[in-house]
Amino acid sequence: MKGLKIFQYGCGKMSVYTMRYVIENGGEIVGAVDINPDIIGKDIGDVMGIDKVGVLVEDASKAEALLTELKPDCAIVTTMSLLKDLEESLMICAKCGINAITTCEEAFYPMNSNPTLTNKIDKLAKENHCTITGSGYQDAFWGNLITTLVGASHNITKIKGSSSYNVEDYGIALAKAHGAGLTKEEFEEQVASLDEISDEERQKVIESGEYAPSYMWNVNGWLCDKLGLTVVSQRQKCVPQFNDYDIESSTLGMTVKAGMATGMSAVVTTETKEGITLETECIGKVYNKEEFDRNVWTVYGDPDTTLVIEKPDTVRLTCASVVNRIPDVIKAESGFVPTSRMGELKYIEKK
């Protein structure tokens, strides 16, 4: 990481850590952009809560010109959760020949949810000899940890996982993607109804680029890719979560009243040609005062093995995973390359 020039694309909650971790690993933030007028013009040191760095956040409309001028080794994109919402930023990086890594959850393995746009980005990145990928908390805690457990098993029949996180920690785009703040009727219409279609209809939506996958949809694809499993079928079901008293949401800027959705549980079931079933669940919601992050996975077979992690610092683990992946991104082949093809996450030694 020492001596690498990094460009920060999006200066919200996650960038506070990604930028600091880059600097503490010996890298340099050479430029930063955002769309929020309250952030544009600020020194990135003010964004991070440290001394001024001398780099100001500029309007995202200047991103292409800045990337062309600064020629960073890699861009970190921390903006939205769906690939289609990152099309402009990732295409700009690919057009400029700039490696990019994003916290966008769908970008972890978008081949199975938006192949049309993934192929479009892949083609441009290959033409301009750069690598685009997605990483974050799931890279370690829903990905590499699980494949390591599988690697320690004699035989497996099923992988079952469940992970919960507080949508308050990630910003408004993620909270809204989980249906937080919707009434039960609005959730059924805007979120749950999208799962009540046939496999053929779903595939048409996927090919159109309008599918809204839960995070485990892409995680299951990543796991199958890493493990060499052949997907036969995959489906998801989104269920709203509720609380029995009102909760204030600073991210949504509203009171989520009892009876309104605090978020959702999304269960993705994948059947494979090899006879191994993946059943994974992510629970994202506005937490009440008793709730906390939890990650539980079981590999069934010979033997059964369960991994439980309570109260992981999901935000900082996400940002550290992204920064630690940057050397892998720089070394990877050109195109849109998932981290399932980049080897294990490695710690960056502090020198």
C-alpha positions as CSV (number, residue, x, y, z in Angstrom):
1,M,0.0,0.0,0.0
2,K,2.9,2.3,0.7
3,G,3.2,5.0,-2.0
4,L,-0.1,4.1,-3.7
5,K,-2.3,6.9,-4.9
6,I,-6.0,6.4,-4.1
7,F,-9.1,8.3,-5.2
8,Q,-12.1,8.4,-2.9
9,Y,-15.4,8.3,-4.9
10,G,-18.1,9.2,-2.4
11,C,-17.4,10.8,1.0
12,G,-20.1,9.6,3.3
13,K,-20.0,7.4,6.4
14,M,-17.9,4.7,4.9
15,S,-15.2,7.0,3.5
16,V,-14.3,8.2,7.0
17,Y,-12.6,4.8,7.5
18,T,-11.5,3.9,4.0
19,M,-9.6,7.1,3.6
20,R,-8.0,6.9,7.1
21,Y,-7.0,3.2,6.6
22,V,-5.4,4.1,3.3
23,I,-3.4,6.9,4.9
24,E,-2.4,4.7,7.9
25,N,-1.2,2.0,5.5
26,G,1.1,4.4,3.8
27,G,-1.1,5.3,0.9
28,E,-2.1,8.8,-0.3
29,I,-5.6,10.1,-1.0
30,V,-5.0,12.3,-4.0
31,G,-8.6,13.2,-4.8
32,A,-12.2,12.9,-3.6
33,V,-15.6,13.6,-4.9
34,D,-19.2,13.6,-3.7
35,I,-22.7,14.8,-4.8
36,N,-23.6,16.3,-1.4
37,P,-23.3,20.1,-1.4
38,D,-22.8,20.0,2.4
39,I,-19.6,18.0,1.9
40,I,-18.3,19.5,-1.4
41,G,-15.5,22.0,-0.6
42,K,-14.5,20.4,2.7
43,D,-11.0,19.2,3.4
44,I,-11.0,15.3,3.6
45,G,-9.4,15.7,7.0
46,D,-12.6,17.4,8.2
47,V,-14.6,14.4,6.8
48,M,-12.4,12.0,8.7
49,G,-12.3,14.1,11.8
50,I,-8.5,14.6,11.7
51,D,-6.2,17.4,10.8
52,K,-6.6,19.0,7.4
53,V,-4.9,16.9,4.6
54,G,-4.9,19.5,1.9
55,V,-7.3,17.6,-0.4
56,L,-10.7,19.1,-0.9
57,V,-13.9,17.1,-1.8
58,E,-15.0,18.2,-5.3
59,D,-18.2,17.8,-7.1
60,A,-18.7,14.3,-8.6
61,S,-19.4,15.8,-12.0
62,K,-15.6,16.5,-12.1
63,A,-14.7,12.8,-11.5
64,E,-13.6,12.0,-15.0
65,A,-11.4,15.0,-15.4
66,L,-9.9,14.4,-12.0
67,L,-9.2,10.7,-12.7
68,T,-7.6,11.6,-16.0
69,E,-5.4,14.3,-14.4
70,L,-4.5,12.5,-11.1
71,K,-4.1,9.0,-12.5
72,P,-4.5,7.2,-9.2
73,D,-3.6,3.5,-8.7
74,C,-7.1,2.7,-7.5
75,A,-10.4,4.3,-6.8
76,I,-12.6,3.4,-3.8
77,V,-16.3,3.8,-4.6
78,T,-18.5,4.0,-1.5
79,T,-21.8,5.3,-2.7
80,M,-24.8,3.0,-3.5
81,S,-25.9,-0.6,-3.0
82,L,-27.1,-1.6,-6.5
83,L,-24.8,-2.0,-9.5
84,K,-27.2,0.0,-11.8
85,D,-26.8,3.0,-9.4
86,L,-23.0,2.8,-9.8
87,E,-23.0,2.5,-13.6
88,E,-21.8,6.1,-14.2
89,S,-19.0,6.0,-11.6
90,L,-17.7,2.5,-12.5
91,M,-17.9,3.2,-16.2
92,I,-15.9,6.5,-15.7
93,C,-13.2,4.5,-13.9
94,A,-13.2,1.9,-16.6
95,K,-13.1,4.6,-19.3
96,C,-10.1,6.3,-17.6
97,G,-8.3,3.0,-17.1
98,I,-8.5,3.3,-13.3
99,N,-8.7,0.3,-11.1
100,A,-11.7,0.5,-8.8
101,I,-13.1,-1.3,-5.7
102,T,-16.5,-0.7,-4.3
103,T,-18.5,-1.4,-1.2
104,C,-21.6,-1.8,-3.4
105,E,-23.0,-5.1,-2.1
106,E,-24.3,-6.2,-5.5
107,A,-20.9,-5.7,-7.0
108,F,-19.6,-8.6,-4.8
109,Y,-20.8,-11.0,-7.5
110,P,-23.1,-9.1,-10.0
111,M,-22.8,-11.7,-12.7
112,N,-25.9,-13.5,-11.3
113,S,-28.1,-10.4,-10.8
114,N,-27.2,-7.9,-13.5
115,P,-25.1,-9.7,-16.2
116,T,-25.8,-7.1,-18.9
117,L,-24.3,-4.2,-17.0
118,T,-21.5,-6.4,-15.6
119,N,-20.5,-7.4,-19.1
120,K,-20.6,-3.8,-20.2
121,I,-18.2,-2.7,-17.4
122,D,-16.1,-5.8,-18.0
123,K,-15.6,-5.0,-21.7
124,L,-14.6,-1.4,-21.1
125,A,-12.3,-2.3,-18.3
126,K,-10.6,-4.9,-20.4
127,E,-10.2,-2.4,-23.3
128,N,-8.5,0.1,-20.9
129,H,-6.5,-2.5,-18.9
130,C,-7.9,-1.9,-15.5
131,T,-9.8,-4.0,-12.9
132,I,-13.2,-3.4,-11.3
133,T,-14.4,-5.4,-8.3
134,G,-16.6,-5.3,-5.1
135,S,-15.5,-6.2,-1.6
136,G,-16.3,-5.5,2.0
137,Y,-17.5,-7.3,5.1
138,Q,-19.0,-10.2,3.0
139,D,-15.5,-10.9,1.5
140,A,-14.3,-12.2,4.8
141,F,-17.4,-13.1,6.9
142,W,-19.8,-14.4,4.3
143,G,-17.1,-15.6,1.9
144,N,-13.5,-16.6,2.8
145,L,-14.3,-17.7,6.3
146,I,-17.0,-20.0,4.9
147,T,-15.0,-21.5,2.1
148,T,-12.2,-22.2,4.7
149,L,-14.7,-24.1,6.8
150,V,-15.7,-26.1,3.7
151,G,-12.1,-26.8,3.0
152,A,-11.8,-28.3,6.5
153,S,-14.7,-30.7,5.9
154,H,-14.7,-34.2,4.6
155,N,-18.1,-34.0,3.0
156,I,-20.8,-31.3,2.9
157,T,-24.5,-31.3,2.0
158,K,-25.6,-27.8,3.0
159,I,-24.3,-24.4,3.9
160,K,-26.6,-22.3,6.1
161,G,-25.8,-18.7,7.1
162,S,-27.4,-15.8,8.8
163,S,-26.1,-12.3,9.3
164,S,-27.6,-9.2,10.8
165,Y,-26.6,-5.6,10.6
166,N,-27.9,-2.2,11.6
167,V,-28.9,-0.2,8.5
168,E,-28.3,3.0,10.5
169,D,-24.5,2.5,10.1
170,Y,-24.5,2.5,6.3
171,G,-26.5,5.5,5.0
172,I,-29.9,6.2,3.5
173,A,-29.5,4.2,0.3
174,L,-29.0,0.9,2.1
175,A,-31.8,1.6,4.6
176,K,-34.3,2.3,1.8
177,A,-33.1,-0.8,-0.1
178,H,-34.2,-2.8,3.0
179,G,-37.6,-1.3,3.1
180,A,-37.0,0.5,6.4
181,G,-39.7,3.0,7.2
182,L,-42.3,1.5,4.9
183,T,-45.7,0.4,6.0
184,K,-46.6,-3.3,5.8
185,E,-48.6,-2.6,2.7
186,E,-45.9,-0.5,1.0
187,F,-43.3,-3.2,1.8
188,E,-45.5,-5.9,0.2
189,E,-46.0,-3.8,-2.9
190,Q,-42.5,-2.3,-3.3
191,V,-40.2,-5.2,-2.0
192,A,-41.9,-8.5,-1.3
193,S,-43.9,-8.7,-4.5
194,L,-40.8,-8.8,-6.6
195,D,-40.1,-12.3,-5.3
196,E,-43.5,-13.6,-6.3
197,I,-42.6,-14.4,-9.9
198,S,-41.6,-17.5,-11.8
199,D,-37.9,-18.4,-12.5
200,E,-38.5,-17.5,-16.2
201,E,-39.9,-14.1,-15.3
202,R,-37.1,-13.4,-12.8
203,Q,-34.5,-14.2,-15.4
204,K,-36.0,-11.7,-17.8
205,V,-35.9,-9.1,-15.1
206,I,-32.3,-10.0,-14.3
207,E,-31.3,-9.7,-18.0
208,S,-33.1,-6.3,-18.2
209,G,-30.9,-4.9,-15.3
210,E,-33.8,-4.1,-13.1
211,Y,-33.6,-6.9,-10.6
212,A,-33.1,-5.9,-6.9
213,P,-31.2,-8.7,-5.3
214,S,-30.8,-9.1,-1.6
215,Y,-27.1,-9.2,-0.5
216,M,-27.1,-13.0,-0.1
217,W,-28.1,-13.4,-3.7
218,N,-24.7,-12.2,-4.8
219,V,-23.0,-13.9,-1.9
220,N,-24.3,-17.3,-2.9
221,G,-23.1,-16.7,-6.4
222,W,-19.6,-15.8,-5.0
223,L,-19.5,-18.9,-2.8
224,C,-20.5,-21.2,-5.7
225,D,-17.8,-19.5,-7.9
226,K,-15.2,-19.9,-5.3
227,L,-16.1,-23.5,-4.5
228,G,-16.6,-24.6,-8.1
229,L,-20.3,-25.4,-7.7
230,T,-22.7,-25.3,-10.6
231,V,-26.0,-23.4,-9.8
232,V,-29.1,-25.2,-10.9
233,S,-31.7,-22.8,-9.3
234,Q,-31.8,-19.8,-7.0
235,R,-34.7,-18.0,-5.3
236,Q,-35.1,-15.4,-2.6
237,K,-37.8,-14.3,-0.2
238,C,-37.9,-11.0,1.6
239,V,-39.8,-10.7,4.9
240,P,-40.4,-7.4,6.7
241,Q,-39.1,-6.9,10.2
242,F,-41.1,-5.0,12.9
243,N,-40.6,-3.6,16.3
244,D,-43.2,-3.2,19.1
245,Y,-42.3,0.4,19.9
246,D,-41.2,3.5,18.0
247,I,-37.6,3.8,16.9
248,E,-35.9,7.1,15.9
249,S,-33.8,6.7,12.7
250,S,-31.2,9.4,12.1
251,T,-30.3,7.9,8.7
252,L,-33.9,8.0,7.5
253,G,-34.6,11.3,9.3
254,M,-37.9,9.9,10.7
255,T,-39.5,7.9,13.5
256,V,-40.1,4.3,12.4
257,K,-43.3,3.7,14.3
258,A,-44.5,0.4,15.7
259,G,-46.1,-1.5,12.8
260,M,-43.8,0.0,10.2
261,A,-41.0,-2.1,8.7
262,T,-37.7,-1.5,10.5
263,G,-36.0,-3.4,7.6
264,M,-36.1,-6.9,6.3
265,S,-34.9,-10.5,6.4
266,A,-34.0,-11.9,3.0
267,V,-33.5,-15.6,2.6
268,V,-31.8,-16.9,-0.6
269,T,-31.9,-20.7,-1.4
270,T,-29.5,-22.0,-4.0
271,E,-29.5,-25.6,-5.4
272,T,-26.4,-26.9,-7.1
273,K,-25.6,-29.7,-9.6
274,E,-23.3,-31.2,-7.0
275,G,-26.1,-31.7,-4.5
276,I,-25.0,-29.0,-2.1
277,T,-27.7,-26.5,-0.9
278,L,-26.9,-23.0,0.2
279,E,-29.5,-21.3,2.4
280,T,-28.4,-17.9,3.5
281,E,-30.2,-15.0,5.3
282,C,-29.3,-11.4,5.8
283,I,-31.2,-9.3,8.3
284,G,-30.8,-5.6,7.8
285,K,-32.9,-3.2,9.9
286,V,-33.0,-0.2,12.2
287,Y,-32.0,-1.8,15.5
288,N,-33.9,-1.4,18.7
289,K,-31.8,-0.9,21.9
290,E,-31.4,-4.7,22.6
291,E,-30.2,-5.7,19.1
292,F,-26.6,-6.1,17.8
293,D,-24.8,-7.5,14.8
294,R,-24.5,-11.3,14.6
295,N,-23.0,-13.7,12.1
296,V,-23.8,-17.4,12.3
297,W,-22.9,-20.0,9.7
298,T,-23.2,-23.8,9.7
299,V,-21.6,-26.2,7.3
300,Y,-23.6,-29.5,7.4
301,G,-21.9,-32.8,6.5
302,D,-19.0,-34.8,7.9
303,P,-18.6,-33.1,10.4
304,D,-21.2,-30.3,11.1
305,T,-19.4,-27.1,11.9
306,T,-20.9,-23.9,13.2
307,L,-19.2,-20.5,13.3
308,V,-20.7,-17.7,15.5
309,I,-19.4,-14.1,15.6
310,E,-21.2,-11.7,17.8
311,K,-21.0,-7.9,17.7
312,P,-18.5,-7.6,14.8
313,D,-17.7,-4.0,13.9
314,T,-19.3,-4.5,10.5
315,V,-18.6,-1.0,9.2
316,R,-14.9,-0.9,10.0
317,L,-14.4,-4.5,9.0
318,T,-16.0,-3.6,5.6
319,C,-13.7,-0.7,5.1
320,A,-10.6,-2.6,6.2
321,S,-11.5,-5.4,3.8
322,V,-11.8,-3.0,0.9
323,V,-8.5,-1.3,1.7
324,N,-6.7,-4.6,2.2
325,R,-8.0,-5.8,-1.2
326,I,-6.4,-2.9,-3.1
327,P,-3.1,-4.7,-3.8
328,D,-5.0,-7.7,-5.2
329,V,-7.1,-5.4,-7.4
330,I,-4.0,-3.8,-8.9
331,K,-2.4,-7.2,-9.6
332,A,-5.6,-8.8,-11.0
333,E,-6.4,-9.4,-14.6
334,S,-8.3,-6.7,-16.5
335,G,-12.1,-6.6,-16.4
336,F,-14.8,-7.0,-13.8
337,V,-13.2,-9.6,-11.6
338,P,-14.9,-10.8,-8.4
339,T,-12.7,-11.3,-5.3
340,S,-13.6,-15.0,-5.4
341,R,-10.8,-15.1,-8.1
342,M,-8.3,-13.1,-6.2
343,G,-7.2,-15.4,-3.4
344,E,-7.6,-14.9,0.4
345,L,-7.8,-11.6,2.1
346,K,-4.4,-10.6,3.5
347,Y,-3.4,-8.2,6.3
348,I,-1.3,-5.2,5.2
349,E,1.7,-5.0,7.5
350,K,2.1,-1.6,9.1
351,K,5.7,-0.4,8.6
